[in-house]
Amino acid sequence: MNLMLYMSPIAVIALLPVTLFMEPDVISVTLTLAKQHQYMWILLLVNSVMAYSANLLNFLVTKHTSALTLQVNLFASPFLTGELHLGDNETSNVDCVTHCAGSWKC
């Protein structure tokens, strides 16, 4: 957890100036969109929470198992997705949840 605590502020300090340099009108566009769409700030908050949760999950999996476990699961997921969508396999939501739970050892 200390890695996320120390990594997040440094990432903001490193990426914010670069973003403002490469996209100089991003602040005005964001404020214009916020005036047009009333739920934009809620969606931005939900997006930020989801990104933080994904990073937290990656760190927790690595901490409690090993980095190899995370790599194997990330390696197997595209193949499962391809098998389900490209093949003519009939699957249900239960099949997908069961596979995910089995691969993450929940």
Rosetta blueprint (number, residue, H / E / L):
1 M L
2 N H
3 L H
4 M H
5 L H
6 Y H
7 M H
8 S H
9 P H
10 I H
11 A H
12 V H
13 I H
14 A H
15 L H
16 L H
17 P H
18 V H
19 T H
20 L H
21 F H
22 M H
23 E L
24 P L
25 D L
26 V H
27 I H
28 S H
29 V H
30 T H
31 L H
32 T H
33 L H
34 A H
35 K H
36 Q H
37 H L
38 Q L
39 Y L
40 M H
41 W H
42 I H
43 L H
44 L H
45 L H
46 V H
47 N H
48 S H
49 V H
50 M H
51 A H
52 Y H
53 S H
54 A H
55 N H
56 L H
57 L H
58 N H
59 F H
60 L H
61 V H
62 T H
63 K H
64 H H
65 T L
66 S L
67 A H
68 L H
69 T H
70 L H
71 Q H
72 V H
73 N H
74 L H
75 F H
76 A H
77 S H
78 P H
79 F H
80 L H
81 T H
82 G H
83 E H
84 L H
85 H H
86 L H
87 G L
88 D L
89 N L
90 E L
91 T L
92 S L
93 N H
94 V H
95 D H
96 C H
97 V H
98 T H
99 H H
100 C H
101 A H
102 G H
103 S H
104 W H
105 K L
106 C L
